[in-house]
Amino acid sequence: MSAFCRRAYEEDGQWLALTYECPNCDTSWHDEWSCEVDDDCPTCGTSCSPADAEEIEID
C-alpha cells in the first residue's frame, strides 16, 4: 500500500472496491484499496484509472 493510501485509510477509515476497464483491450477487473489508484491491465499492461469505486467495510 502506498503511503498516500495508508494515510487516507488511517484518516478516513474507508476501503474501496474498485472496478477497472481497459480502453485498449476491453478487459475488466476488480481490486480493493483504501484510495482510488491506477492499476495496470492484467492482459495488456496499460495503466488504467478506476472506472468505478464503491466504499466497502472491512473487518
Backbone atoms as SQL, in Angstrom:
CREATE TABLE atoms (id INTEGER PRIMARY KEY, chain TEXT, resi INTEGER, resn TEXT, atom TEXT, x REAL, y REAL, z REAL);
INSERT INTO atoms VALUES
  (1, 'A', 1, 'MET', 'N', 0.847, -1.172, 0.000),
  (2, 'A', 1, 'MET', 'CA', 0.000, 0.000, 0.000),
  (3, 'A', 1, 'MET', 'C', 0.890, 1.231, 0.000),
  (4, 'A', 2, 'SER', 'N', 0.563, 2.188, -0.844),
  (5, 'A', 2, 'SER', 'CA', 1.353, 3.413, -0.903),
  (6, 'A', 2, 'SER', 'C', 1.159, 4.222, 0.371),
  (7, 'A', 3, 'ALA', 'N', 2.093, 5.102, 0.654),
  (8, 'A', 3, 'ALA', 'CA', 1.985, 5.954, 1.837),
  (9, 'A', 3, 'ALA', 'C', 0.730, 6.817, 1.762),
  (10, 'A', 4, 'PHE', 'N', 0.401, 7.298, 0.554),
  (11, 'A', 4, 'PHE', 'CA', -0.802, 8.112, 0.377),
  (12, 'A', 4, 'PHE', 'C', -2.049, 7.317, 0.739),
  (13, 'A', 5, 'CYS', 'N', -2.158, 6.083, 0.246),
  (14, 'A', 5, 'CYS', 'CA', -3.327, 5.252, 0.533),
  (15, 'A', 5, 'CYS', 'C', -3.382, 4.874, 2.002),
  (16, 'A', 6, 'ARG', 'N', -2.243, 4.577, 2.600),
  (17, 'A', 6, 'ARG', 'CA', -2.200, 4.232, 4.022),
  (18, 'A', 6, 'ARG', 'C', -2.704, 5.412, 4.850),
  (19, 'A', 7, 'ARG', 'N', -2.250, 6.618, 4.528),
  (20, 'A', 7, 'ARG', 'CA', -2.684, 7.812, 5.247),
  (21, 'A', 7, 'ARG', 'C', -4.180, 8.039, 5.046),
  (22, 'A', 8, 'ALA', 'N', -4.676, 7.845, 3.825),
  (23, 'A', 8, 'ALA', 'CA', -6.105, 8.013, 3.549),
  (24, 'A', 8, 'ALA', 'C', -6.923, 7.024, 4.375),
  (25, 'A', 9, 'TYR', 'N', -6.464, 5.788, 4.484),
  (26, 'A', 9, 'TYR', 'CA', -7.190, 4.788, 5.258),
  (27, 'A', 9, 'TYR', 'C', -7.172, 5.138, 6.736),
  (28, 'A', 10, 'GLU', 'N', -6.010, 5.550, 7.242),
  (29, 'A', 10, 'GLU', 'CA', -5.898, 5.887, 8.661),
  (30, 'A', 10, 'GLU', 'C', -6.749, 7.102, 9.014),
  (31, 'A', 11, 'GLU', 'N', -6.836, 8.067, 8.107),
  (32, 'A', 11, 'GLU', 'CA', -7.612, 9.278, 8.367),
  (33, 'A', 11, 'GLU', 'C', -9.111, 9.061, 8.175),
  (34, 'A', 12, 'ASP', 'N', -9.496, 8.358, 7.127),
  (35, 'A', 12, 'ASP', 'CA', -10.908, 8.219, 6.778),
  (36, 'A', 12, 'ASP', 'C', -11.508, 6.871, 7.171),
  (37, 'A', 13, 'GLY', 'N', -10.687, 5.853, 7.320),
  (38, 'A', 13, 'GLY', 'CA', -11.190, 4.526, 7.641),
  (39, 'A', 13, 'GLY', 'C', -11.972, 3.883, 6.521),
  (40, 'A', 14, 'GLN', 'N', -11.822, 4.386, 5.302),
  (41, 'A', 14, 'GLN', 'CA', -12.580, 3.829, 4.186),
  (42, 'A', 14, 'GLN', 'C', -11.767, 2.774, 3.441),
  (43, 'A', 15, 'TRP', 'N', -12.488, 1.896, 2.802),
  (44, 'A', 15, 'TRP', 'CA', -11.886, 0.890, 1.928),
  (45, 'A', 15, 'TRP', 'C', -12.766, 0.828, 0.697),
  (46, 'A', 16, 'LEU', 'N', -12.154, 0.758, -0.470),
  (47, 'A', 16, 'LEU', 'CA', -12.906, 0.848, -1.718),
  (48, 'A', 16, 'LEU', 'C', -12.787, -0.403, -2.567),
  (49, 'A', 17, 'ALA', 'N', -13.904, -0.803, -3.148),
  (50, 'A', 17, 'ALA', 'CA', -13.909, -1.828, -4.180),
  (51, 'A', 17, 'ALA', 'C', -13.832, -1.074, -5.500),
  (52, 'A', 18, 'LEU', 'N', -12.746, -1.265, -6.232),
  (53, 'A', 18, 'LEU', 'CA', -12.505, -0.538, -7.475),
  (54, 'A', 18, 'LEU', 'C', -12.755, -1.438, -8.674),
  (55, 'A', 19, 'THR', 'N', -13.392, -0.883, -9.689),
  (56, 'A', 19, 'THR', 'CA', -13.613, -1.578, -10.952),
  (57, 'A', 19, 'THR', 'C', -12.820, -0.858, -12.028),
  (58, 'A', 20, 'TYR', 'N', -12.096, -1.628, -12.816),
  (59, 'A', 20, 'TYR', 'CA', -11.281, -1.085, -13.903),
  (60, 'A', 20, 'TYR', 'C', -11.767, -1.648, -15.227),
  (61, 'A', 21, 'GLU', 'N', -11.645, -0.835, -16.275),
  (62, 'A', 21, 'GLU', 'CA', -11.977, -1.260, -17.633),
  (63, 'A', 21, 'GLU', 'C', -10.888, -0.729, -18.556),
  (64, 'A', 22, 'CYS', 'N', -10.158, -1.610, -19.200),
  (65, 'A', 22, 'CYS', 'CA', -9.070, -1.199, -20.072),
  (66, 'A', 22, 'CYS', 'C', -9.618, -0.695, -21.407),
  (67, 'A', 23, 'PRO', 'N', -9.239, 0.522, -21.802),
  (68, 'A', 23, 'PRO', 'CA', -9.720, 1.054, -23.074),
  (69, 'A', 23, 'PRO', 'C', -9.046, 0.417, -24.295),
  (70, 'A', 24, 'ASN', 'N', -7.910, -0.262, -24.085),
  (71, 'A', 24, 'ASN', 'CA', -7.184, -0.858, -25.212),
  (72, 'A', 24, 'ASN', 'C', -7.646, -2.262, -25.561),
  (73, 'A', 25, 'CYS', 'N', -7.967, -3.068, -24.551),
  (74, 'A', 25, 'CYS', 'CA', -8.307, -4.473, -24.850),
  (75, 'A', 25, 'CYS', 'C', -9.644, -4.916, -24.247),
  (76, 'A', 26, 'ASP', 'N', -10.369, -3.983, -23.608),
  (77, 'A', 26, 'ASP', 'CA', -11.699, -4.245, -23.041),
  (78, 'A', 26, 'ASP', 'C', -11.710, -5.228, -21.875),
  (79, 'A', 27, 'THR', 'N', -10.558, -5.473, -21.252),
  (80, 'A', 27, 'THR', 'CA', -10.508, -6.317, -20.063),
  (81, 'A', 27, 'THR', 'C', -11.086, -5.546, -18.884),
  (82, 'A', 28, 'SER', 'N', -11.891, -6.198, -18.056),
  (83, 'A', 28, 'SER', 'CA', -12.418, -5.616, -16.821),
  (84, 'A', 28, 'SER', 'C', -11.885, -6.424, -15.648),
  (85, 'A', 29, 'TRP', 'N', -11.580, -5.744, -14.540),
  (86, 'A', 29, 'TRP', 'CA', -11.129, -6.432, -13.334),
  (87, 'A', 29, 'TRP', 'C', -11.461, -5.593, -12.111),
  (88, 'A', 30, 'HIS', 'N', -11.360, -6.209, -10.939),
  (89, 'A', 30, 'HIS', 'CA', -11.681, -5.569, -9.673),
  (90, 'A', 30, 'HIS', 'C', -10.471, -5.653, -8.749),
  (91, 'A', 31, 'ASP', 'N', -10.381, -4.677, -7.861),
  (92, 'A', 31, 'ASP', 'CA', -9.343, -4.678, -6.831),
  (93, 'A', 31, 'ASP', 'C', -9.876, -3.892, -5.644),
  (94, 'A', 32, 'GLU', 'N', -9.226, -4.016, -4.503),
  (95, 'A', 32, 'GLU', 'CA', -9.633, -3.287, -3.310),
  (96, 'A', 32, 'GLU', 'C', -8.455, -2.493, -2.777),
  (97, 'A', 33, 'TRP', 'N', -8.710, -1.199, -2.491),
  (98, 'A', 33, 'TRP', 'CA', -7.691, -0.297, -1.968),
  (99, 'A', 33, 'TRP', 'C', -8.344, 0.653, -0.983),
  (100, 'A', 34, 'SER', 'N', -7.504, 1.378, -0.253),
  (101, 'A', 34, 'SER', 'CA', -8.015, 2.390, 0.667),
  (102, 'A', 34, 'SER', 'C', -8.187, 3.741, -0.014),
  (103, 'A', 35, 'CYS', 'N', -7.776, 3.849, -1.278),
  (104, 'A', 35, 'CYS', 'CA', -7.972, 5.078, -2.061),
  (105, 'A', 35, 'CYS', 'C', -8.010, 4.677, -3.533),
  (106, 'A', 36, 'GLU', 'N', -8.452, 5.606, -4.364),
  (107, 'A', 36, 'GLU', 'CA', -8.511, 5.320, -5.795),
  (108, 'A', 36, 'GLU', 'C', -7.110, 5.426, -6.389),
  (109, 'A', 37, 'VAL', 'N', -6.633, 4.329, -6.947),
  (110, 'A', 37, 'VAL', 'CA', -5.302, 4.280, -7.545),
  (111, 'A', 37, 'VAL', 'C', -5.389, 3.686, -8.945),
  (112, 'A', 38, 'ASP', 'N', -4.483, 4.103, -9.806),
  (113, 'A', 38, 'ASP', 'CA', -4.386, 3.491, -11.122),
  (114, 'A', 38, 'ASP', 'C', -3.816, 2.086, -10.975),
  (115, 'A', 39, 'ASP', 'N', -4.155, 1.228, -11.907),
  (116, 'A', 39, 'ASP', 'CA', -3.662, -0.150, -11.905),
  (117, 'A', 39, 'ASP', 'C', -3.310, -0.520, -13.338),
  (118, 'A', 40, 'ASP', 'N', -2.422, -1.473, -13.500),
  (119, 'A', 40, 'ASP', 'CA', -2.049, -1.948, -14.826),
  (120, 'A', 40, 'ASP', 'C', -2.977, -3.082, -15.247),
  (121, 'A', 41, 'CYS', 'N', -3.432, -3.012, -16.485),
  (122, 'A', 41, 'CYS', 'CA', -4.288, -4.058, -17.029),
  (123, 'A', 41, 'CYS', 'C', -3.556, -5.392, -16.964),
  (124, 'A', 42, 'PRO', 'N', -4.199, -6.430, -16.427),
  (125, 'A', 42, 'PRO', 'CA', -3.538, -7.735, -16.334),
  (126, 'A', 42, 'PRO', 'C', -3.334, -8.410, -17.692),
  (127, 'A', 43, 'THR', 'N', -4.019, -7.936, -18.722),
  (128, 'A', 43, 'THR', 'CA', -3.907, -8.531, -20.050),
  (129, 'A', 43, 'THR', 'C', -2.848, -7.853, -20.908),
  (130, 'A', 44, 'CYS', 'N', -2.901, -6.507, -20.983),
  (131, 'A', 44, 'CYS', 'CA', -2.001, -5.808, -21.915),
  (132, 'A', 44, 'CYS', 'C', -1.031, -4.840, -21.242),
  (133, 'A', 45, 'GLY', 'N', -1.194, -4.597, -19.927),
  (134, 'A', 45, 'GLY', 'CA', -0.259, -3.754, -19.194),
  (135, 'A', 45, 'GLY', 'C', -0.539, -2.261, -19.245),
  (136, 'A', 46, 'THR', 'N', -1.619, -1.840, -19.890),
  (137, 'A', 46, 'THR', 'CA', -1.971, -0.424, -19.958),
  (138, 'A', 46, 'THR', 'C', -2.336, 0.092, -18.571),
  (139, 'A', 47, 'SER', 'N', -1.845, 1.265, -18.204),
  (140, 'A', 47, 'SER', 'CA', -2.205, 1.885, -16.934),
  (141, 'A', 47, 'SER', 'C', -3.629, 2.428, -17.044),
  (142, 'A', 48, 'CYS', 'N', -4.487, 2.056, -16.084),
  (143, 'A', 48, 'CYS', 'CA', -5.894, 2.440, -16.123),
  (144, 'A', 48, 'CYS', 'C', -6.316, 3.046, -14.793),
  (145, 'A', 49, 'SER', 'N', -7.151, 4.061, -14.874),
  (146, 'A', 49, 'SER', 'CA', -7.773, 4.643, -13.685),
  (147, 'A', 49, 'SER', 'C', -9.053, 3.868, -13.391),
  (148, 'A', 50, 'PRO', 'N', -9.508, 3.869, -12.140),
  (149, 'A', 50, 'PRO', 'CA', -10.742, 3.159, -11.820),
  (150, 'A', 50, 'PRO', 'C', -11.930, 3.735, -12.596),
  (151, 'A', 51, 'ALA', 'N', -12.762, 2.854, -13.103),
  (152, 'A', 51, 'ALA', 'CA', -13.988, 3.266, -13.776),
  (153, 'A', 51, 'ALA', 'C', -15.101, 3.495, -12.761),
  (154, 'A', 52, 'ASP', 'N', -14.988, 2.816, -11.600),
  (155, 'A', 52, 'ASP', 'CA', -15.995, 2.931, -10.555),
  (156, 'A', 52, 'ASP', 'C', -15.345, 2.602, -9.227),
  (157, 'A', 53, 'ALA', 'N', -15.848, 3.208, -8.159),
  (158, 'A', 53, 'ALA', 'CA', -15.353, 2.933, -6.808),
  (159, 'A', 53, 'ALA', 'C', -16.541, 2.900, -5.871),
  (160, 'A', 54, 'GLU', 'N', -16.584, 1.867, -5.036),
  (161, 'A', 54, 'GLU', 'CA', -17.663, 1.719, -4.063),
  (162, 'A', 54, 'GLU', 'C', -17.058, 1.493, -2.691),
  (163, 'A', 55, 'GLU', 'N', -17.487, 2.274, -1.713),
  (164, 'A', 55, 'GLU', 'CA', -16.961, 2.114, -0.364),
  (165, 'A', 55, 'GLU', 'C', -17.493, 0.823, 0.246),
  (166, 'A', 56, 'ILE', 'N', -16.597, 0.064, 0.867),
  (167, 'A', 56, 'ILE', 'CA', -16.965, -1.192, 1.497),
  (168, 'A', 56, 'ILE', 'C', -16.426, -1.201, 2.925),
  (169, 'A', 57, 'GLU', 'N', -16.947, -2.086, 3.755),
  (170, 'A', 57, 'GLU', 'CA', -16.458, -2.247, 5.113),
  (171, 'A', 57, 'GLU', 'C', -15.518, -3.433, 5.172),
  (172, 'A', 58, 'ILE', 'N', -14.466, -3.290, 5.968),
  (173, 'A', 58, 'ILE', 'CA', -13.559, -4.413, 6.189),
  (174, 'A', 58, 'ILE', 'C', -13.524, -4.718, 7.664),
  (175, 'A', 59, 'ASP', 'N', -13.185, -5.960, 7.969),
  (176, 'A', 59, 'ASP', 'CA', -13.113, -6.390, 9.377),
  (177, 'A', 59, 'ASP', 'C', -11.747, -6.121, 9.943);
